Amino acid sequence: MMIYNFGAGPSVLPKEVLKKVQEELLDFEKSGMSVMEISHRSKAFQKVIDEAENDLRDLMSIPQNYKILFLQGGASSQFSMVPMNLAIGKKAYYNISGAFGEKAYDEAVKLSHFLDLIPISLGSTKKDNYNHLLKIDKSKIDEKNGAYLHLTTNNTIEGTSIFPENLPEFASLPLVADMSSNILAVDYDVSKFGLIYAGAQKNLGIAGLTIVIIREDLLNEAESLSSMMDYKILAKNGSMYNTPPTFAIYVAGLVFKWVKAQGGVKKLEEMNQRKAQLLYDLIDQSDFYQNPIKNKDERSICNVVFTSPSQELDELFTQKAEEKGFKSLKGHRSVGGMRASIYNAFPLEGVVELVKFMKEFEEEYK
């Protein structure tokens, strides 16, 4: 039986990457050691991290005045690191269109109790179960005294996205983006952002690595933060102030090479749109399945959420799907229903097979 992993993260990895990891697991480049054993100070690992940085810079066309950091702590650690580094003495604005945007704002509020920063929510779509994106009212923003506007480009749980053509633009206020679930899956212009961060376990590799892309002028000048929380110190030390997540960086580097081999981000975005459209077309043509997103142009191409006519049928659907080899289709516990996460490495044929199963299930239970 063929297994298709629709997990939201940790998620499916390219088979070519897994095979390469398997080949090198016991003997990395004829060193006689596993890549998990070699020193992060060795020439061998320096080559790994340098190539990973260069490949990511190429893939995203990252300008030279941006630093790339390979960090630990998950994307959630950035909910605190961003305001600590960028917002001292300033106002930090938050667009809350999903659960992770809300968490980012909440962490900034906690910090404001003992640090000189002012987190400001521009509003939230929570009352509508985050079924649409918040429209930004620029009149509420003080650019002169503002540190940044925080956005989540793809809401993994709720299935919405801010696509490049819909990004807000400001004369001087930097955009900060949590890009965890659609980095390298949608082609964004990095120069539109002051800072981008992303957990690796969706489109970049395995859990344990967080990537931060930061414009150099935003690096903290005071050096008054804890060293492990200070972007400037971490950048100065080439992401190796301490021992970095070496194995996760190695895997990410292999993923970057795989993305290049597929033709780059634009080619993968086209394929992701094709995969997502197959599911949305079925859902839209059906009176059995529903997608809760209010505006079609805000639908995620990485996380497709849907429901059947009842919670009981949702549970039966995920059970029957599991038996057929469609793994991890159960929606997030906060929203229920189903969620098909179809990141870069997820194969087109898996979506085709899921559509076929969905049609069969509908015919049997409608």
Secondary structure as UniProt FT lines:
FT   STRAND          4..5
FT   HELIX           15..24
FT   HELIX           28..30
FT   TURN            35..37
FT   TURN            40..41
FT   HELIX           43..60
FT   TURN            64..65
FT   STRAND          66..71
FT   HELIX           75..77
FT   HELIX           78..86
FT   TURN            88..89
FT   STRAND          91..96
FT   HELIX           99..112
FT   TURN            113..114
FT   STRAND          118..124
FT   HELIX           126..128
FT   TURN            129..130
FT   HELIX           138..140
FT   TURN            144..145
FT   STRAND          146..152
FT   STRAND          154..155
FT   TURN            156..159
FT   STRAND          160..161
FT   HELIX           164..166
FT   STRAND          175..178
FT   TURN            180..182
FT   TURN            184..185
FT   HELIX           190..192
FT   STRAND          195..199
FT   TURN            201..204
FT   TURN            207..208
FT   STRAND          210..215
FT   HELIX           216..218
FT   HELIX           227..229
FT   HELIX           231..236
FT   TURN            237..239
FT   HELIX           246..261
FT   TURN            262..263
FT   HELIX           265..285
FT   HELIX           296..298
FT   STRAND          303..307
FT   HELIX           311..323
FT   TURN            324..325
FT   STRAND          326..327
FT   TURN            333..335
FT   STRAND          338..341
FT   TURN            344..345
FT   HELIX           348..365
//
